[in-house]
Amino acid sequence: MSNVILNQDIWSIATAIPLLLCSLIAIALILDRSLAALRCKVLTHKQQQDISTLLNQGSWNEVSNAIASSGAGYQAAMSEFANTTSLDKELREEALGLWLARYTKTLRRRLSALTTIATLAPMLGLLGTIVGLMRSFHNIGLSNGPVEPALVADGLWQALSTTAAGMIIAVLCVMCHALFQSRIRYHLSDVTDLLNRCCLTHLVAEAKHD
């Protein structure tokens, strides 16, 4: 009897540990990406109007000051643009496109891990469900008398609890992934719009000088 109980405990631990690891990794990733997402600020309507006014006036330095409180991403975009002003139109657009691709990759780092956990957690929960049902049928097989609810209750509890845990982890990961992606998408849209307006204003200024 003690061997049976020990085997059941081992199976319970074996199915709980992967889910526990998934939950810990998910929490760590969510905290890490939450801090990164907080740095992905979106420009307000007033800031966009101020930037348009300053660009029309050709006040490049003032644009950097206007977005100083909006995060390092906008500052880095302006710095990259300043480094490409001496290039012709095609090379400048290529250089800014490469920088934007690198910046996008940095912002989306580790987000794929969240989707992996969101896919893996329900499967681990399903594994726990199967193990729990196996335990229930095993207990029934060992019983010589009438089948009582207590014989199968423990196994069914494991089956349902692991399924619930896997689904909770998956839902949390999917929800956070969607929120992070949305925040990054709006931020990248503002950064791209800022660079496009800077390039357009620079081209207009060059045309006037010519």
C-alpha positions as CSV (number, residue, x, y, z in Angstrom):
1,M,0.0,0.0,0.0
2,S,2.8,2.4,0.9
3,N,4.4,1.7,-2.5
4,V,1.2,2.6,-4.3
5,I,0.9,5.9,-2.3
6,L,4.5,6.7,-3.1
7,N,4.0,6.0,-6.8
8,Q,0.9,8.3,-6.8
9,D,2.9,11.0,-5.1
10,I,5.7,10.7,-7.6
11,W,3.2,11.1,-10.5
12,S,1.6,14.1,-8.8
13,I,5.0,15.8,-8.4
14,A,6.1,14.8,-11.9
15,T,3.0,16.5,-13.4
16,A,3.1,19.5,-11.1
17,I,6.8,20.5,-11.6
18,P,6.6,21.3,-15.3
19,L,3.5,23.5,-14.7
20,L,5.3,25.2,-11.8
21,L,8.3,25.9,-14.0
22,C,6.1,27.3,-16.7
23,S,4.4,29.6,-14.3
24,L,7.7,30.9,-12.9
25,I,9.1,31.5,-16.3
26,A,5.9,33.2,-17.4
27,I,6.0,35.5,-14.4
28,A,9.6,36.4,-15.1
29,L,9.0,37.1,-18.7
30,I,5.8,39.1,-18.0
31,L,7.7,41.3,-15.5
32,D,10.6,41.8,-17.8
33,R,8.4,42.7,-20.8
34,S,6.2,44.9,-18.7
35,L,9.2,47.0,-17.8
36,A,10.2,47.2,-21.4
37,A,6.6,48.1,-22.5
38,L,6.5,50.9,-20.0
39,R,9.4,52.5,-21.8
40,C,7.5,52.3,-25.1
41,K,5.6,55.5,-24.7
42,V,3.2,56.9,-27.2
43,L,3.3,60.5,-28.3
44,T,0.3,62.6,-27.2
45,H,-1.6,64.7,-29.7
46,K,-0.1,67.9,-28.3
47,Q,3.4,66.5,-28.7
48,Q,2.7,65.5,-32.3
49,Q,1.5,69.0,-33.0
50,D,4.5,70.6,-31.4
51,I,6.8,68.3,-33.4
52,S,5.1,69.2,-36.6
53,T,5.5,73.0,-35.8
54,L,9.1,72.6,-34.9
55,L,9.9,70.6,-38.0
56,N,8.2,73.2,-40.2
57,Q,10.4,75.8,-38.6
58,G,13.5,73.6,-39.1
59,S,14.3,73.5,-35.3
60,W,15.8,70.1,-35.2
61,N,17.4,70.5,-31.7
62,E,14.0,71.7,-30.4
63,V,12.4,68.5,-31.6
64,S,14.8,66.4,-29.5
65,N,14.0,68.6,-26.5
66,A,10.2,68.2,-27.1
67,I,10.4,64.4,-27.1
68,A,13.0,64.2,-24.3
69,S,10.3,62.9,-21.8
70,S,8.9,60.4,-24.2
71,G,11.5,57.7,-23.9
72,A,14.8,56.7,-25.3
73,G,13.3,55.2,-28.4
74,Y,12.4,58.6,-29.9
75,Q,15.8,60.1,-28.8
76,A,17.6,57.2,-30.5
77,A,15.5,57.7,-33.7
78,M,16.4,61.4,-33.8
79,S,20.1,60.6,-33.2
80,E,20.0,58.0,-36.0
81,F,18.3,60.5,-38.3
82,A,20.9,63.2,-37.5
83,N,23.7,60.7,-38.5
84,T,22.1,60.2,-41.9
85,T,21.3,63.8,-42.9
86,S,24.5,63.9,-45.0
87,L,23.5,60.9,-47.1
88,D,21.4,61.0,-50.2
89,K,17.7,60.1,-50.1
90,E,18.0,56.4,-51.0
91,L,20.9,55.7,-48.6
92,R,19.2,57.6,-45.8
93,E,16.0,55.6,-46.1
94,E,18.0,52.4,-46.2
95,A,20.0,53.3,-43.1
96,L,16.9,54.3,-41.2
97,G,15.0,51.2,-42.3
98,L,17.9,49.0,-41.0
99,W,17.9,50.9,-37.7
100,L,14.1,50.5,-37.4
101,A,14.4,46.8,-38.0
102,R,17.0,46.4,-35.3
103,Y,14.9,48.5,-32.9
104,T,11.8,46.4,-33.6
105,K,13.7,43.2,-33.0
106,T,14.9,44.6,-29.6
107,L,11.4,45.6,-28.6
108,R,9.9,42.2,-29.5
109,R,12.7,40.2,-27.8
110,R,11.4,37.3,-25.6
111,L,7.8,37.7,-26.7
112,S,8.0,34.5,-28.6
113,A,8.8,32.7,-25.3
114,L,5.4,33.8,-24.0
115,T,3.6,32.2,-27.0
116,T,5.7,29.1,-26.5
117,I,4.6,28.8,-22.8
118,A,1.0,29.6,-23.8
119,T,1.1,26.6,-26.2
120,L,3.0,24.3,-23.8
121,A,1.0,24.9,-20.6
122,P,-2.3,23.5,-21.7
123,M,-0.5,20.4,-23.1
124,L,1.1,19.9,-19.8
125,G,-2.2,20.3,-18.1
126,L,-3.7,17.7,-20.5
127,L,-0.8,15.4,-19.5
128,G,-1.8,15.9,-15.8
129,T,-5.4,15.1,-16.8
130,I,-4.4,11.8,-18.4
131,V,-2.2,10.9,-15.4
132,G,-5.0,11.7,-13.0
133,L,-7.5,9.5,-14.9
134,M,-4.9,6.7,-15.0
135,R,-4.6,7.0,-11.2
136,S,-8.4,6.8,-10.8
137,F,-8.7,3.7,-13.0
138,H,-5.6,2.2,-11.2
139,N,-7.3,2.7,-7.8
140,I,-10.5,1.1,-9.1
141,G,-8.5,-1.9,-10.4
142,L,-6.9,-2.4,-7.0
143,S,-10.2,-2.3,-5.2
144,N,-11.8,-5.7,-4.4
145,G,-15.1,-4.2,-3.1
146,P,-17.6,-1.8,-4.4
147,V,-16.3,1.3,-6.1
148,E,-16.6,4.3,-3.8
149,P,-16.2,7.9,-4.8
150,A,-13.1,8.3,-2.6
151,L,-11.2,5.8,-4.8
152,V,-11.4,8.1,-7.8
153,A,-11.8,11.5,-6.2
154,D,-8.0,12.1,-5.7
155,G,-7.2,11.2,-9.3
156,L,-10.0,13.3,-10.7
157,W,-8.9,16.2,-8.5
158,Q,-5.4,16.0,-10.1
159,A,-6.9,15.7,-13.5
160,L,-9.0,18.8,-13.2
161,S,-6.5,20.9,-11.2
162,T,-3.7,20.4,-13.7
163,T,-6.0,21.3,-16.6
164,A,-7.2,24.4,-14.8
165,A,-3.6,25.4,-14.0
166,G,-2.4,24.9,-17.6
167,M,-5.3,27.0,-18.9
168,I,-4.8,29.8,-16.4
169,I,-1.1,30.0,-17.4
170,A,-2.0,30.0,-21.1
171,V,-4.6,32.7,-20.8
172,L,-2.3,34.9,-18.8
173,C,0.5,34.6,-21.4
174,V,-1.8,35.2,-24.4
175,M,-3.4,38.2,-22.8
176,C,0.0,39.8,-21.8
177,H,1.5,39.0,-25.2
178,A,-1.4,40.8,-26.9
179,L,-1.0,43.8,-24.6
180,F,2.7,44.0,-25.2
181,Q,2.3,43.6,-29.0
182,S,-0.3,46.4,-29.0
183,R,1.9,48.7,-27.0
184,I,4.9,48.0,-29.2
185,R,2.9,48.5,-32.4
186,Y,1.6,51.9,-31.4
187,H,5.1,52.9,-30.3
188,L,6.7,51.8,-33.5
189,S,4.0,53.6,-35.5
190,D,4.9,56.9,-33.7
191,V,8.7,56.3,-34.2
192,T,8.2,55.5,-37.9
193,D,5.9,58.6,-38.3
194,L,8.5,60.8,-36.6
195,L,11.3,59.5,-38.9
196,N,9.1,59.9,-42.0
197,R,8.2,63.5,-41.1
198,C,11.9,64.3,-40.4
199,C,12.9,62.9,-43.8
200,L,10.2,64.8,-45.6
201,T,11.0,68.1,-43.9
202,H,14.7,67.5,-44.7
203,L,13.9,66.9,-48.3
204,V,11.8,70.0,-48.5
205,A,14.6,72.1,-46.9
206,E,17.2,70.7,-49.4
207,A,14.8,71.5,-52.3
208,K,14.5,75.1,-51.1
209,H,18.3,75.4,-50.9
210,D,18.7,74.1,-54.4
